[in-house]
Amino acid sequence: MDLHLRPIYQERASDSNTLGVILVEKIDSVSPITDNFDTVLFIITKDNEKPIFTKHYSFDNNKKAVMHTITEKQIQKWLIVGYNKKIVDWLFYGKVLFDRNEYVDTLKKNLKNYPFEGRQVKLGVEFAKMIRRYEESKVSFDARDYFDAYNHMIEVLHHLARQTIIQQGRYPEVTVWNQLKGYNVEVYNLYEKFITSHKEIKERLLEIFDIIKMLIEESVEESAQHLLEVMKQKAHWSVQQLHEDEELNVYSVNLEFFVEFLVEKGYIEIDRIETKSPGVFHRYYTVKKK
C-alpha cells in the first residue's frame, strides 16, 4: 500500500467501530472492479450514522484513491439482493489489512459455504427478478420491439446463471459466466448460443422462450420456499403487511409481482374480505395448504 494512504488506513483501524479494512488495487489499465481508481480502501464498520460513506483522494500527482466506509448491515443487504456485485470481488480478492476478531475471515468463509437460509433468500430474490424480466421480454416481443425483448432476455439469462450458481451452494461473482462454466455447461451453452447465433433476433427469441419457461417451472417450488415460509407465519397478509415485513423487503419492487405469480401457480390463495362498498373486497393473501 502506498505510504500516502497508510495514515488513513491506520486511523480507521484504530477506531473500535471498525470491523475490517480491505485494500483493492487496480491491476489493469481499465478496472471496473475499482471504478478505475488506483486504490480502493474498503472499510467495514459495526454501525455508522450513514450506512454508506465515500471519500476520494489524490496522491502522487496523478493517482487517485477511494475510501468506502460501509456498515455490516448494509453489506449483508447487498449480498442478499445483489445490488453491489463488486463487494464480493473486494472481499475475495482484496488484501485484508485489518480484521477485528476475524470478522472478515468469517464473512468470507460464510460466503463460500453459503448457509441454507441465506441461499434460499438469494434464490427467491434472483428468481423474482428473472420472472419479471421474462414477462417483460414477452411483452416487448408481442409488441414487435425485438431489440427490447432481446435486452430483457439477456437479463433473464444473467439471473438464471446467478440462480444456478446459488443452487450449487456458491456465491455469484461479477464474472458470473466464467464462474458458471465449472457448474452448469447446459445453461452456459444456452447463453452462448443465444448471443452468438447468426439467426434473426426474432427467431432466437422464439427458440428460447419455451426453454426458459420450462426452467422457471422446474425451479418455482425451491425458489419460492423463503417467501412461502415467511408467509406461513400468519393466517393471511395484506399487501401492505407484506411490504412492511423485514424479511420480505429484500424482494423490493418485485415482491407484488412474485406474489401474483405464485397465486397463478397455485401456491398462494386469495382471501376476500368485504369492504363498506358493495361488491368490493379487500384482497388478502394466504399460503395454500397442501
PyMOL commands that set and color helices and strands:
alter all, ss='L'
color gray80, all
select helices_A, chain A and resi 6-13+32-34+72-81+86-93+100-113+116-142+146-167+176-180+185-196+201-223+225-231+239-244+249-264
alter helices_A, ss='H'
color red, helices_A
select strands_A, chain A and resi 18-25+39-45+52-59+63-71+95-99+268-274+281-287
alter strands_A, ss='S'
color yellow, strands_A
deselect
rebuild
show_as cartoon
